[in-house]
Amino acid sequence: MGNDDGGRPGFPWVWLLPQLAVLVGLAVWGAAVYPHLPERVPRHIGPGGVDAWADRSVGAVFVPVFVHAGTVVMTAAAAVAALRVRPADELAPGERASSLVNRPSTRASALRTARATLQLGFCVGLSIAVTCAVMWRTEPDPHVPSWLLAAVLAPVVLGLVPVLAAAVRDRRERRK
């Protein structure tokens, strides 16, 4: 995670590993349970329980894995973008910067933002895993616990904390 390219921090690969571990875990779990799933599997879980079904297929069963794979790609891309944007403290006096870019105040702030984004991606993966615990049950009509919505939302809310903390700290640094 050393510096390269003129002091720009390197990509924080270690912060991506938890997301990749969840992705591999979901893929292995899905592959292990797939042969034992009923012919119809939950496609959507609403407030009253399972409200849409699909025939068992790789596409239907592995949607959560594909969604998390997309999350990994998007959060990694967002982290790369945060690290590539020239911070406000490196702009020349009077240099105009695009108002379309939410520029970090410093390289350290960019690195905090990248790490927080990757941590949020991990938390989204945990939420997806909670959903899989219901979707991948082998009973023909899986029971949907009343606490499922809270269990799905809790990791995402927890993952937003470091993102918001990085944004608040960046704003404070910018004011100095």
N, C-alpha and C positions, 0 to 999 in steps of 0.2 A: 504494500500500500504506500510505497514511497512516492516522492515527487518526481514528476517528469514534465516536459513541455513548459519550461519557464516558470516553475513553481506551482503549476496546477497540480492539485492532489490527484493521486491515482484512484482508480475505481475501488471502492471498499468491498472487495470480493467476499470477505468473511461475513459481511452483512447480508449478502445474497444467499449464503448457504442454508439458512433456515427455510427460506422459501423453496429452494431446490429439494431440501429434505422432505418437506410437506408434499411437494409434487411427486417425488418418487414414492413416498409412503402411500399417497392416494392411488397411484397407478398400481402398485403391488397389491394393495388392499382390494381394489376393484377387480383386478385379475383373479385374485384368490376367491372372491365371493361370486363372481360372474356365473360360473357353472351351476351354482346352487340357487340362483335367483328364480323367482316364479316367472311364468311366461309374460305376465304384465307387471311393469314396474312403475313406481310413482314418477310422474313427469313434473308435477307442480304440487307444492304443499301450501295451502291457503290457511286462513284463520280457523276453518272448520275441519282441518285435516287434509288428506290427499284429495284434491279436486280434479286432477287430470292424470290419465294413465297413458303409457306407451307400451307397445310390444317390446319385449326384451331384445335389444340389439346392442352392438358395441357403441353405436352412436348415442343411443338413449341412455345407456348405463354410464358411459364415460363423459357425459356432458360436464359434470363438475370438474373432472380432471382437465378437460380442454379449457374450461373457463379459468382454472387456476394457472394453466400454462400461459394463457393470454395475460393474466395478471402479472406473472413473473416477467414476461417480456415488457409489458407497459411500465412497470415500476423500475425495471432496470434501465429502460430508455429514459425515463424521467430523471433517474439518478445521474445518468450520463449527461443529460442536458443541463442539469443543475451544476455539474462540475465544469462544463465547457463554457458556460456564459461568463464573460469577463465581469468581475465584481465591480461595484460602484467605486470602491477605493482605488481601483486601477485606472479609472477614466481620467483623462487629462482635464485640467480646469477648463470649463466652458465647453467640453466635448458633449455633443448632443447624443443622447441614447434613445432608442426606441421606447415609446411608452407601452408597447405591446409585450415587453419582456419584464418580468418581475425579477430584477437583477439582485443577487445577493449582495450584502454590504461588503463581505470579505471572502477570501478563499475558505477560511475556517467555517464561515456561515454556510457556504455552498456544500462543504463536506457534511456538516450537521444535517442539512436539508436532504442530501442524498441518503444518508444513513436512516433518517426518519422515514423517508419514502420507502426504502427497502423493508424497514420494520413494519410499516403499514401493510405492505404486500404479504408478509408472513402472517399477520393477523387476519387478513382476508382469507388466506389459505386455511387458517384454523376454523373460521366461520364455515367455509365450504366443507371441511371435514365433519363438523357437527351436523350439517345437512345430510351428508353421506351416511351418517349413522342411522338415519331414518330411511333414506332412499334405498339403501343397500341391505335392508333386512330381508331375510329369506321367507318370511311369512307372506302369504298371498295378500293380506290386508294389514300392513304395518300400522301399529298404533302411533299416533303423533302426540308426544307429551305436550302438556300445556306450557311448559317452560321453554319449548324449542325456540320461539322467536327471541326471547331474552338471551338464550345461549348462542344464537347465531349473531345477534347484534353486539353482544358484549366484547368479543375480540376486536371488532372493527372500531368500536368506541375507544377501547384501550389503545389501539394502534394510532388513532388520531391524536392522542395526547402528545407524543413526541413531535409530530408534525406541527401541531399548534405551538408547542414550546419552542421549536426551532424558528418558527415565524415570528413569535414575540421577541425572542432574543435578537434576531436579525434586525427587527424594527428598532429595538433599543440601541443596538450598535450603530445603526444608520443615523440616529439622532445625535450621537456623540461627535 
